[in-house]
Amino acid sequence: MGEQRQNYYGSLCTEMYEILHAEAPRDELAFYLSFAGKGEKILEPLCGSGRFLVPFLKRGFDISGVDLSEEMLEKLKQKAPAAKVVQADILEFAPQEKFHYIFITSGSMSLFTDIDLCKEILCKLKDLLLPGGRLVFAVDTIATRCTDDSTYKEAISVKTKEGFDLILKSKNHYDEQSQTQFSPGIYELYNGTELLQSEAMDFQTHLYRFGEMQQYLQEVGFREITTYTSFSKEIALDDRGEMFLFVCRC
């Protein structure tokens, strides 16, 4: 089993993700498309295997992507060989252009559990926007907290195209003080009872309280911040919903 890397999507994790999340949910895709304008420069950080980026491309949008996972970007390039994507840490990403619209889907901003690092990333995203540009993203809320487990349990089992069994075993622990959900996982690939491959993932997310991210956005200089709690653009009033969706301008 390889060394665990926090929130890094390796080969087995990527394989399971592709099986379970081959296409973007319609309501979520429609939400992010609603802020896009033809002729605008669009960026999707943490674009993964392209389940949002590819539909944007197919609709004629000028979109670029960046992701740290080589395995995820390999899947994306299989779907869209001409896609403009870069493998990089977002803080080291240095494009020649700036963007009208940047979006991050699926609560991926919650992956940055170090709040100082999260603020650095918000500053970076702000610097990548043109004047008046839009940043749209989601985070998970404390309502998504999982029950603590003492041992690893089988969470998901899928069949690969080769007919192998791909299993995720995970356990959960929530730290109240840091608001961090720890969900380490072990991915195992079996041919019958024979273990072919094993891969560890140190999965962590920061779960947000109402008003918390708004404060960080204001600190780094964003304005006109709107907070929704659903893809139908229902305004968030508390943290009882499972996500916050932020729309803000620099």
Residue pairs with C-beta under 8 A, 6 or more apart in sequence:
1 186
1 198
1 199
1 200
2 10
2 199
2 200
3 200
4 184
4 200
4 201
4 202
5 201
5 202
6 202
6 203
6 204
7 111
7 201
7 202
7 203
7 204
8 68
8 69
8 201
9 17
9 48
9 69
9 71
9 72
9 201
10 69
10 71
10 187
10 199
10 201
11 71
11 197
11 199
12 166
12 187
12 188
12 189
12 197
12 198
12 199
13 71
13 185
13 187
13 199
13 201
14 49
14 69
14 71
14 72
14 75
15 160
15 166
16 156
16 158
16 166
16 168
16 187
17 48
17 49
17 72
18 49
18 75
19 158
19 159
19 160
19 166
20 156
20 158
21 51
22 51
23 51
24 51
24 52
24 55
24 105
27 231
27 232
28 52
28 105
28 106
28 231
29 52
29 55
30 231
31 231
31 233
31 245
32 52
32 103
32 105
32 136
33 55
33 56
33 59
35 101
35 103
35 134
35 136
35 247
36 42
36 56
36 61
36 101
37 100
37 101
38 60
38 61
39 62
40 61
40 62
40 99
40 100
40 101
41 62
41 64
41 97
41 98
41 99
41 100
41 101
41 130
42 56
42 61
42 62
42 63
42 64
42 99
42 100
42 101
42 102
42 103
43 63
43 64
43 65
43 66
43 95
43 99
43 101
43 102
43 103
43 128
44 52
44 53
44 56
44 63
44 64
44 65
44 66
44 102
44 103
44 104
44 105
45 65
45 66
45 67
45 90
45 93
45 102
45 104
45 125
46 66
46 67
46 90
46 104
46 105
46 108
46 111
47 53
47 65
47 66
47 67
47 72
47 73
47 76
47 85
48 67
48 69
48 72
48 76
49 72
49 73
49 75
49 76
49 79
50 65
50 75
50 76
50 79
50 80
50 83
50 85
52 103
52 105
53 63
53 65
53 76
53 80
53 83
53 85
54 76
54 79
54 80
54 83
56 63
57 63
57 80
57 83
63 84
64 84
64 85
64 86
64 95
64 99
65 73
65 76
65 83
65 84
65 85
65 86
66 85
66 86
66 87
66 88
66 90
66 93
67 73
67 76
67 85
67 87
68 87
68 88
68 89
68 90
69 87
70 87
73 85
73 87
76 83
76 85
77 83
77 85
86 93
86 95
90 121
90 124
90 125
91 120
91 121
91 124
93 124
93 128
95 128
98 128
98 129
98 130
98 133
99 128
99 129
99 130
99 133
100 129
100 130
100 133
100 134
101 133
101 134
101 136
102 125
102 128
102 129
102 133
102 134
102 135
102 136
103 135
103 136
103 137
104 136
104 137
104 138
105 137
105 138
106 138
107 138
107 139
107 140
107 205
107 243
108 137
108 138
109 118
109 121
109 137
109 138
109 139
110 139
110 140
110 205
110 206
110 207
110 208
111 204
111 205
112 118
112 121
112 206
113 178
113 180
113 204
113 205
113 206
115 206
115 216
118 206
118 216
119 216
119 219
119 220
122 216
122 217
122 220
122 222
123 220
123 221
125 135
126 135
126 220
126 221
126 222
126 250
129 135
129 250
131 250
132 249
132 250
133 249
133 250
134 247
134 248
134 249
135 222
135 246
135 247
135 248
135 249
135 250
136 245
136 246
136 247
136 248
137 245
137 246
138 243
138 244
138 245
138 246
139 206
139 208
139 213
139 243
139 244
139 246
140 181
140 205
140 206
140 207
140 208
140 242
140 243
141 207
141 208
141 209
141 210
141 239
141 240
141 241
141 242
141 243
141 244
142 179
142 207
142 208
142 209
142 239
143 239
143 240
143 241
143 242
144 181
144 207
144 242
144 243
145 174
145 181
145 207
146 172
146 174
146 181
146 183
147 172
148 172
148 173
148 174
149 170
149 171
149 172
149 173
150 171
151 171
152 169
152 170
152 171
152 186
153 169
153 170
153 171
154 167
154 168
154 169
155 168
155 169
155 170
155 185
156 167
156 168
157 165
157 166
157 167
157 168
158 165
158 166
159 165
159 166
160 166
160 189
164 189
164 190
164 191
164 196
165 189
165 190
165 191
166 187
166 188
166 189
166 190
167 187
167 188
167 189
167 190
168 185
168 186
168 187
169 185
169 186
169 188
170 183
170 184
170 185
170 186
170 203
171 183
171 184
172 181
172 182
172 183
173 181
173 182
174 180
174 181
174 182
174 207
175 182
178 206
179 206
179 207
179 208
179 209
180 204
180 205
180 206
180 207
181 204
181 205
181 206
181 207
182 203
182 204
183 203
183 204
183 205
184 200
184 201
184 202
184 203
185 200
185 201
185 203
186 198
186 199
186 200
186 201
187 198
187 199
187 200
187 201
188 195
188 197
188 198
188 199
189 195
189 196
189 197
189 198
190 196
208 239
208 244
209 239
210 236
210 237
210 238
210 239
210 244
213 227
213 244
213 246
214 225
214 227
214 246
217 225
217 246
217 248
218 225
221 250
222 248
222 249
222 250
223 248
223 249
223 250
224 248
224 249
225 246
225 247
225 248
226 235
226 246
226 247
226 248
227 235
227 236
227 244
227 245
227 246
228 234
228 235
228 236
228 244
228 245
228 246
228 247
229 235
229 236
229 237
229 241
229 243
229 244
229 245
230 241
230 243
230 245
231 245
233 245
236 244
236 245
